[in-house]
Amino acid sequence: MDSFISGTLAGAGSFHCERCGFAIALHEQDEVPACPRCGSGRFRRSSLFLEQSGLEPFAPTEVEAPEWLAEAREALVASGGYLAWEEDERVRVVPLQEGWTRVGRSLSAHIRFDDPTVSRRHALIHSDDEGARILDDRSLNGVFLNGERVEWHLLADGDEVVIGRFRLYYIRLTPEERAAARASFRTATSWGAAP
């Protein structure tokens, strides 16, 4: 089996890190990245079945919720479900549409990550009045919810979802929470107003 250290690959396919087994999918002429899990730059062609390779599938480590998450939540003006993440030192918050939201590297994804650690069709999120559910859409590295790999799971406010190297946070803002936030804002702004 060929081993790739740097440069670009002739052809597309699935590859895994020789050291830790982290899987990536590359298109032809993609640059071979450093492994997001262990930093190694050595990848081998692989199949989707890691058990055959003798490597363990990627599992993210648990981390504390980031400081920016509370600020992002406070800035929301409408009730509903949202996904928030940090990318390139910018916080991004995307409202979830009713029905299905596609997450992946594909150009047809509603939430798109142009990164080899993310599968073209990585995850689906179904949102309705009762909440949101996440579904692994046959991804290479899986979908992790609060540190555990899931195939299909109900999301709760504050849940951490790991997709490739990205850590996303689910925010569910109820109409009652939004009304309370508006009331406290009005009280705070009217307190200093002249009679």
N, C-alpha and C positions, 0 to 999 in steps of 0.2 A: 504494500500500500504506500502511495506517495505521501511524503510529509512536506508541508508548506510552512516556510518561516516568514517570508516577507514578500512584498511586491503584489502582483495581481495574479489571478487564477485564470486559466483558459477553461472556460465552461462554468456552469452554475451547479449548485448542489448543496448538500448538507455536509458539514464538517464538525469535528469535535476537537477540543483542546486535548493535547496529548497528556498534560499533567493532571487536569481535574475533570475532564469530560464535558465541560460546558459546550453546548451545541450552538452553532450559528448556521445561517443559510446565506449563501453568497450568490450574486449574479455574476455573469462573466465580466471581467475587468474590474471587479470590486477590489479595493485594497484590503489586504489581510490585516485585521485589527489585533491589538493586544487583547488577551482574554480579560473580560470585565470581572471575572471571578478571581483569578489568581495572577494575572499579569503576564502570563506566558505568551509567547508569540508563535508557538508551534501547534499547527492544526493538521489533522488527517481527514481524508474523506471518510464519511460514515453513512450508515443507514439510519433510519428513524428509530431503529430498535437498539437502544443502548445496552440492553442485557447481553446481546451478542458480542459487544465490544469489551465486556468486562468492566466498564466504567460505571460509576454511580451517576444518576441524573443530577442535574444542578438543583440545589436547594438554597434559597437566599438566607442570609442571617437576619435575625430580628434586630430592629433599630427603633429608637424612640421616634414618636411623631415629630416632624420638624416644627420649628418656631413659627414659620410663616403660615402654617395651616390655620391657626386661630384668626390671624389677620385676613386671610382669604375668605374665611367663613363670615366674618363681620362685614365684609364688603359686598356680600350678596344682597340683591334687592328683591328677588322673587323666590317663592317657595318652589321646591322640587328637588331633583337629584342632580348632583354635579360630580365630576372627576377633577381633581386638582393634582398638579405635579410641578416639579421644578426641572427646567431644562435650560442649559446655557445661562445659568444664573438668573433666569426669569421664571416667575410663577405663572403657570397657565391654569385657568379654570374654565371648564367646558360644561355647559348644561347638557344633560342627557335628554334626548328627544323621547317622546312616547313611542313605544314599540322597540325595534331593534337598533342598536348602535354597534357598528363594526369597528374593532380595534386591531391594527396591524400595520404592516409595512406596505401593503397594497395601495395603489393610487385610489382605489374605490373605498378605502377605509374612511369612516367618519372621523376617527381619531387616529392620525397617522404618525408613526415613528419611523423615520428613514434611518434604520439602524440594523446591522446584521444579527443582533441578538433577538430581534423581534421577527416572528414569522409573518408571511404575507397575510395570512388569515389566522391571527393569534387568538382573539377572544371575541365573544359576542356578549352584549349587555342588553337585557330586556327590561324596560322600564314601564311601569303603569302606576295607577293611583295607589296601589298597595306597597310599592317599593321597587327594587331592582334586583335582578338575578344575573350572575355572571356565568358564562359557559366557555370552557376551553374549546377553541375551534380547531382542534388537531394541530396544536402548536408544537414546535420542537422542544422548547424549554419548559413548557407548561405554564399554568397560571397559579400563582401562590396567593392565598388569602390569609393575612395575618401569620405568615410563616409556614402554612401548610398547603401542599398541593391540592387543588380542587378541580373537579370536572364540571360541576354545576352547583352553585351555592347562592343563597340569599345574601344580599349585602346589607350591612347595618351601618349607621352613621359612624364615621371615624375609621372604618375598615381600611387596612392597607392592602393594595393589590399590586403584586410584582409581575411585570410583563417584561421579559428580557432584562435589561439593566435599569429599567425605569420603575420607580416607586410612585404609584398613584394612590390617592386617598379619596374615598367616597364620602361625600357630604350630602346629607338628606336634611333639607330645611323645611320644616312644617309651616303651614300658614300661621299657627299660633306663635311659633318662635319668631317669625318675621314680624307679626303684629306687636309682640312684646319688645322687639328690638327697635321698631319705629317709635313706640311709646316712650321708651327710655331715651331715645335720641331727641324727641320733641321736648321732654322734660329737661334734658341737659342743655339744649339750645335756648329754651325760654327762661331758664334760671337766671341768665345774665342779661336778659332783655329789659329795657327800660319800660316802666308802666305807661 
